[in-house]
């Protein structure tokens, strides 16, 4: 398995537009497109929406600059922090959302750590419960939360690297630039996305160049680089695994990368 090269396939916008003639065209679509527009005037807590999630019941959760919203198709239920209430939302700004296999909604905040909504109680819990010498979770900015095929929880922070919790939510790894030994070191401490590739590995997207690959068997990180001059250079990145098992990586300024793992 190549660990220090990524096969690069940059797809031109022109080719995409040719395949999808309605994109980038001033022609009228041949089918009706109806948009609904939900704003603060309709009950949304803020007009800046950072993240969206549809849960197993079909409800739409929206993380905004000020508040978490749950939309049932008719109205928004708004969740906000309540001073003195430990079972309310942990912070006002929501950057990422994830529903785990048990139906709990995980909420990543800006400078307020993680809140977890329990569908059985209808209340929020703080996570993790125990203090961590490596990070103050009450003040942490959480940019990504991911559950892999083993039930492990991956948490990406802005500035403190990635934290990994097992299926019982006990912390088992801290990965960062300065983490020891060398096999625990990431290429960046700003972590934006994770992707389980189904081969006992989890890809980690950080700021800077390249990607990081965590091998579950060896519990170690390998830097994966592209041979092109840009080498996925980007502050933010996003990852996606397609049905054929290929990895896609989106960057902010360096285009789209495709890694053929078949």
Residue, then its C-alpha position, 0 to 999 in steps of 0.5 A: x500500500x503506497x503511503x507517501x503518494x496519492x494518485x491525483x485526478x483533478x476534474x475540470x469544471x468544464x468537463x463537469x458542466x458538459x456532463x451536467x448542462x444545467x450547471x453554469x448555463x443561463x437556460x431555463x431548466x426543463x423541470x420545475x425547481x421549488x425552493x423553500x427559504x427558512x430564515x430568522x423571520x420563520x423561527x430560525x435562531x440565526x441566518x448563518x447556518x454552519x452544519x446540517x444533519x437529518x436524523x433517523x426520524x427524518x428531522x433536520x438539525x441545523x447548527x448556527x452561529x447562535x443556537x441549535x435548531x430542529x426542524x420538523x417540516x413545520x417549525x423550528x425548535x431552538x436549543x440555547x445555553x441556559x445559565x445554571x442548567x447543566x442539561x442545556x446546550x453547552x454553547x451557542x455556536x454549533x460547527x458540526x453535528x453527528x448522529x451515532x448508531x444509538x441515535x444520540x446527536x453529537x454537537x461540536x461547539x466553537x470554544x465550548x466543547x461538545x454537547x450530546x443530545x440524549x433522545x431518551x431524556x430530551x436533555x443535553x450532556x457534556x462530553x467528556x465528563x473527565x478533565x483532560x490535561x491535554x485540552x480544556x473541553x469547556x473552551x475547546x473548538x470542535x470542528x468535526x465529530x465522526x463515528x467509525x465502523x468499530x464504534x470509535x469516536x473521532x473528535x477533531x479540534x482547532x488547535x489541539x489535534x484529534x482525540x479518539x475514544x473507544x466504543x465505551x467512550x474512553x479516550x484511547x488516543x491523542x494525535x497532534x503535531x507534538x504528540x509522542x511517540x512519532x507514530x502519534x504525530x499529525x501534520x497539523x493540529x487543526x482537524x477538519x474531517x475523518x473517513x474510515x476506508x473499510x480497510x482498518x484505516x481512518x484518514x484524517x484531514x488537517x490544515x497544511x499539506x497532504x493527509x494523515x492515515x491512522x492504521x488501527x492495527x499498529x495504532x500509528x499515523x502515516x503522512x500521505x502526500x501527493x506528488x503534485x506541487x500543491x500537495x493538498x495545500x489547504x487550511x480546510x479539507x473535506x473527505x468522502x469515500x465513494x461506493x467504489x472505495x475511492x477517497x475524495x479530498x476537497x481543499x480550499x484553494x488546491x482543487x479536488x483530489x481523488x485517491x484510487x485505493x482499488 
